[in-house]
Amino acid sequence: MTSATTARTPRNGLDLSDMVRESALGALESARVDAGDVQSIHVGNAFGELQRQQAHLGAMVAQVVPELWGVPAMRHEGACASSSLALLTAMAEIEAGRYDCVLVLGAEEFKNTDGDTASRNQNAAAWQGREGIDCTFMWPAVFGRLASEYERRYGLDRRHLNRIAELNYANARRNPLAQTRRWTFDPLSFTDDDEANPVIEPGTRRQDCGQITDGAWEYTGAPTKTHRRNYEIADADFRKALATLQALTAELEALEVQAEAAGAPWTPGRMPVRQ
């Protein structure tokens, strides 16, 4: 199975279509797959219509990467699981033997609107008018209720939740392509300070929710023809390194013999001389 994952964020007037193009081309390049080998495309996206008034994102891939014209393509919407559904469908196609090489993308654009608008757009992932929650932001409210119920049953220390949020942001900053690497926080940002970390909905504070941002990822799965070709590439690269490794092993064995003959004391890492 060959895979490639990359986070992308639109900048300088770029939009969702640019994210799709960069992700598709990035996947093909890093997986060493030609566009002509792709037999099926799946795109995960939940809020394209609300954020960009852009639907039909399965077809968008071929629009921005013309080499993929004619390849069957499908868009999957399942809220936060949209891209997971796209990946599951691609896996099912490969496992069934229908296709050998499938391209899977996930793209979501939120920074083209203000944060409040983007958060309200995400309310569409709930059952409108049926959830029985009087709130402005549905998902912070839902998770706030979950936290409150957990606290009622088992007890909950807010310091632990704040620390989880802090770790999540720290890990996100390690992604060289993510917007989070430039976000800054003060010492009170991950506390229950009502100014530095205000309540968004009961039970949920700003850093519990995370800030609205964009992102895209891609995956290319190919367990048959493409799979074998990548094994051949890896085998050729490894053979180049194998001779060097074998030479180093021979040198180490020769040094060990000399150390043994000189009566050198045993030290951690030394290997017994082969008889």
C-alpha positions in Angstrom: 0.0 0.0 0.0 1.4 3.4 -1.0 0.3 6.5 0.8 1.1 10.2 1.1 -0.4 12.7 3.5 0.1 16.4 3.4 -1.7 19.4 5.0 -2.3 22.4 2.8 -3.8 25.8 3.6 -4.9 28.4 1.0 -3.1 31.7 0.9 -2.8 34.8 -1.2 -6.2 34.5 -2.9 -6.1 30.8 -3.3 -9.2 28.8 -2.5 -10.6 25.3 -2.1 -9.8 24.3 -5.7 -6.2 25.2 -5.1 -6.1 23.0 -2.1 -7.5 20.1 -4.1 -4.9 20.6 -6.9 -1.9 20.8 -4.6 -3.1 17.8 -2.6 -3.7 15.7 -5.7 -0.4 16.6 -7.3 1.4 16.2 -4.0 0.0 12.7 -3.5 1.0 11.6 -7.0 4.5 12.9 -6.6 5.3 11.5 -3.2 3.7 8.1 -4.0 5.5 8.0 -7.4 2.2 7.3 -9.1 1.4 8.6 -12.6 -1.9 10.2 -13.1 -2.7 7.7 -15.8 -2.5 4.9 -13.2 -5.3 6.3 -11.1 -8.5 4.4 -11.6 -10.8 6.0 -9.1 -11.0 9.2 -7.0 -12.7 9.9 -3.7 -13.0 13.3 -2.0 -14.0 14.0 1.6 -15.6 17.4 2.3 -18.4 18.4 4.6 -19.1 22.1 4.2 -18.1 23.2 0.7 -21.6 24.4 -0.2 -21.9 26.5 3.0 -18.4 27.9 3.0 -17.7 28.4 -0.7 -21.0 27.7 -2.4 -19.1 24.9 -4.1 -20.5 21.4 -4.4 -19.7 18.6 -6.8 -16.2 18.3 -5.4 -15.6 14.8 -6.9 -15.4 16.4 -10.3 -13.3 19.2 -9.0 -10.2 17.0 -9.0 -10.2 16.5 -12.8 -11.0 20.2 -13.3 -7.7 21.2 -11.6 -5.7 18.2 -12.7 -6.7 17.6 -16.3 -4.7 14.4 -16.5 -7.4 12.8 -14.4 -10.2 13.5 -16.8 -12.5 10.5 -17.3 -11.6 8.9 -13.9 -14.7 8.0 -11.9 -14.9 10.4 -8.9 -17.1 10.7 -5.9 -17.5 13.3 -3.0 -18.3 12.0 0.5 -20.0 14.0 3.2 -20.1 12.7 6.8 -19.3 15.7 9.0 -16.0 15.1 10.7 -15.8 11.6 9.3 -16.1 12.8 5.6 -12.5 11.9 4.6 -12.6 8.6 6.6 -15.6 7.6 4.6 -13.8 8.5 1.4 -10.8 6.3 2.5 -13.1 3.4 3.6 -14.8 3.5 0.2 -11.4 3.4 -1.6 -10.2 0.5 0.5 -13.4 -1.4 -0.3 -12.8 -0.9 -4.1 -9.3 -2.2 -3.8 -10.2 -5.1 -1.6 -13.0 -6.1 -4.0 -10.6 -6.1 -6.9 -12.4 -3.4 -8.8 -9.5 -1.1 -9.0 -5.7 -1.3 -8.4 -4.9 2.4 -7.7 -7.2 4.9 -6.0 -6.6 8.5 -5.1 -8.3 9.8 -1.9 -8.4 13.5 -1.0 -9.8 15.5 1.9 -10.2 19.3 1.8 -12.0 21.8 4.0 -11.9 25.6 3.7 -13.0 27.7 6.7 -10.8 30.8 6.7 -12.7 32.4 3.8 -15.4 33.5 6.4 -15.2 34.9 9.9 -14.9 32.4 12.7 -18.5 32.8 14.0 -19.9 32.2 10.5 -17.8 29.1 10.0 -18.8 27.8 13.4 -22.5 28.3 12.7 -22.1 26.6 9.3 -20.9 23.5 11.2 -24.2 23.4 12.9 -25.5 21.8 9.7 -23.9 18.6 10.9 -26.5 18.4 13.6 -30.2 17.5 13.1 -31.6 20.9 12.6 -34.4 21.8 15.0 -34.3 18.4 16.6 -31.3 18.5 19.0 -33.2 20.4 21.7 -30.1 22.5 22.6 -30.6 26.3 22.8 -27.1 27.5 21.7 -25.2 29.5 19.2 -22.5 27.0 18.4 -23.8 23.5 18.3 -20.6 21.4 18.7 -19.0 23.3 21.5 -22.4 23.0 23.2 -22.7 19.3 22.6 -19.2 18.6 23.9 -19.8 20.9 26.8 -22.8 18.8 27.8 -20.7 15.6 27.4 -18.1 17.1 29.7 -20.7 18.1 32.3 -22.3 14.7 32.3 -18.8 13.1 32.6 -18.1 15.4 35.6 -21.4 14.4 37.2 -20.7 10.7 36.9 -17.0 10.5 37.5 -15.6 13.9 38.4 -13.6 16.1 36.0 -10.5 18.3 36.6 -10.5 21.3 34.2 -6.7 21.4 34.5 -6.6 18.1 32.6 -8.7 19.4 29.8 -6.6 22.6 29.5 -3.5 20.5 29.4 -4.9 18.3 26.6 -5.7 21.5 24.6 -2.2 22.8 25.2 -0.6 19.5 24.0 -2.9 19.5 20.9 -1.8 22.9 19.8 1.9 22.1 20.5 1.7 19.0 18.3 -0.1 21.0 15.6 2.7 23.5 15.5 5.2 20.8 14.5 3.4 20.4 11.1 5.5 22.7 8.8 2.6 23.2 6.5 -0.1 24.1 9.1 -1.3 27.6 10.0 -1.0 26.7 13.7 2.8 27.0 13.7 2.5 30.8 13.9 -0.3 30.9 16.5 0.8 32.4 19.8 -0.6 32.1 23.3 0.1 33.7 26.7 0.5 31.9 30.0 -3.3 32.2 30.7 -4.5 30.8 27.4 -4.8 27.3 28.8 -6.4 28.1 32.1 -9.9 28.9 33.2 -9.3 32.6 32.8 -12.4 34.1 31.4 -10.6 36.7 29.3 -7.7 34.7 27.9 -9.8 31.5 27.5 -13.5 32.5 27.6 -16.4 30.2 27.7 -17.9 29.5 24.3 -20.8 27.4 25.4 -21.4 26.0 28.9 -18.7 23.5 29.7 -16.5 24.4 26.7 -13.9 27.1 26.5 -12.1 28.6 23.5 -9.0 26.4 23.5 -11.2 23.3 24.0 -12.8 24.0 20.7 -9.7 25.0 18.7 -9.6 27.8 16.2 -11.2 27.6 12.8 -8.7 26.8 10.0 -8.4 25.1 6.7 -6.7 21.8 5.7 -6.4 19.1 3.1 -4.8 15.7 3.0 -4.4 13.0 0.3 -3.9 9.3 0.1 -3.0 7.0 -2.8 -3.6 3.3 -2.2 -2.3 0.7 -4.6 -1.7 -2.8 -3.4 -1.3 -4.5 -6.8 0.6 -3.2 -9.8 1.6 0.1 -8.2 2.4 -1.7 -5.0 4.8 -4.0 -6.7 6.4 -1.1 -8.6 7.1 0.8 -5.4 8.6 -2.4 -3.9 10.9 -2.5 -6.9 11.9 1.2 -6.3 12.6 0.5 -2.6 14.5 -2.6 -3.5 16.7 -0.8 -5.9 17.4 2.0 -3.4 18.1 -0.5 -0.7 20.6 -2.5 -2.8 22.6 0.7 -3.3 22.9 1.1 0.5 23.4 -2.6 1.2 27.0 -2.7 -0.1 27.9 0.2 2.1 26.3 -1.5 5.1 28.1 -4.8 4.4 31.4 -2.9 4.2 30.8 -1.3 7.5 30.0 -4.6 9.1 33.2 -6.1 7.8 35.2 -3.2 9.2 33.5 -3.5 12.6 34.3 -7.2 12.7 37.9 -6.5 11.9 38.1 -3.9 14.7 36.5 -6.4 17.1 39.2 -9.0 16.3 41.9 -6.4 16.9 40.3 -5.3 20.2 40.0 -8.9 21.3 43.6 -9.6 20.5 44.8 -6.5 22.4 42.8 -7.7 25.5 40.5 -4.7 25.4 37.9 -4.7 28.2 34.3 -5.4 27.3 32.2 -2.3 26.9 28.5 -1.9 26.1 27.7 -2.5 22.4 30.7 -4.7 21.7 29.9 -7.9 19.8 31.5 -11.3 20.5 34.0 -12.3 17.9 32.6 -15.0 15.6 34.6 -18.3 15.8 
